[in-house]
Amino acid sequence: MRVRYSSWLLAAGFAAAAGIASAQPPANESPQQNVRESEQYEQLLCTNPGFRARRIAKECGPLQGSSLYDGCVASFNCNRQPNGAGWRQAPPSEQISR
């Protein structure tokens, strides 16, 4: 019985590691590719209601009933427009001082 339990734990560990590895972007992905893929994701999010609903359910579903849920759903708002010339820049708290 102990061997079966150990095998199950080992298999679960490999499955978890595989899931973590697949969630990370490829090491050879350029910043330009990342931006292009982000733009494609946002276009799909804003033009495909079914995709948008699935993403909201996946990302915001666990927050239902909490004060964070409405903010999470609002983050999927496609009507917001970027403003200012540097809207893609990191906020000052995350910029590197030189």
MOHU-V954050 format. One record per residue. N is the residue number from 1. RES is the residue in one letter. SS is DSSP state (2 for helix, 1 for strand, 0 for the rest). PSI is psi as a letter, one per 20 degrees, with the letter a starting at -180 (none if undefined). D_LAST is the distance of its C-alpha to the last C-alpha in Angstrom with 2 decimals. Layout:
BEGIN
n	res	ss	psi	d_last
N	RES	SS	PSI	D_LAST
N	RES	SS	PSI	D_LAST
END
This chain:
BEGIN
n	res	ss	psi	d_last
1	M	0	h	60.23
2	R	2	h	57.35
3	V	2	g	56.55
4	R	2	g	56.38
5	Y	2	g	54.00
6	S	2	g	51.71
7	S	2	g	51.81
8	W	2	g	50.92
9	L	2	g	47.91
10	L	2	g	46.75
11	A	2	g	47.19
12	A	2	h	45.29
13	G	2	g	42.40
14	F	2	g	42.28
15	A	2	g	42.47
16	A	2	g	39.58
17	A	2	h	37.43
18	A	2	h	38.39
19	G	2	h	37.45
20	I	2	g	33.98
21	A	2	h	33.48
22	S	2	i	34.71
23	A	2	i	32.34
24	Q	0	q	29.27
25	P	0	q	28.25
26	P	0	q	29.21
27	A	0	h	26.80
28	N	0	j	27.12
29	E	0	p	26.35
30	S	0	r	23.84
31	P	2	h	21.48
32	Q	2	h	23.92
33	Q	2	h	26.83
34	N	2	g	25.30
35	V	2	g	24.84
36	R	2	g	28.38
37	E	2	h	29.86
38	S	2	g	28.28
39	E	2	h	29.78
40	Q	2	g	33.10
41	Y	2	g	33.11
42	E	2	h	32.57
43	Q	2	g	35.30
44	L	2	g	37.65
45	L	2	h	36.90
46	C	2	i	37.78
47	T	2	i	40.78
48	N	0	n	42.52
49	P	2	h	43.78
50	G	2	g	44.96
51	F	2	g	41.61
52	R	2	g	39.91
53	A	2	g	42.57
54	R	2	g	42.16
55	R	2	g	38.36
56	I	2	g	38.87
57	A	2	g	41.62
58	K	2	g	39.58
59	E	2	h	36.35
60	C	2	i	37.89
61	G	2	g	41.34
62	P	2	i	40.61
63	L	2	i	39.33
64	Q	0	p	42.63
65	G	0	i	44.06
66	S	0	r	40.78
67	S	0	i	38.78
68	L	0	i	35.99
69	Y	2	g	38.31
70	D	2	h	38.25
71	G	2	h	34.46
72	C	2	g	34.42
73	V	2	h	37.05
74	A	2	h	35.28
75	S	0	i	32.17
76	F	0	j	34.46
77	N	0	o	35.24
78	C	0	i	35.28
79	N	0	i	35.87
80	R	0	p	32.40
81	Q	0	p	30.55
82	P	0	q	26.80
83	N	0	q	25.91
84	G	0	q	23.25
85	A	0	h	21.42
86	G	0	k	18.45
87	W	0	i	20.72
88	R	0	i	19.46
89	Q	0	q	15.81
90	A	0	q	14.84
91	P	0	q	15.38
92	P	2	h	12.68
93	S	2	i	13.64
94	E	2	j	12.75
95	Q	0	q	9.44
96	I	0	p	6.42
97	S	0	q	3.79
98	R	0	none	0.00
END
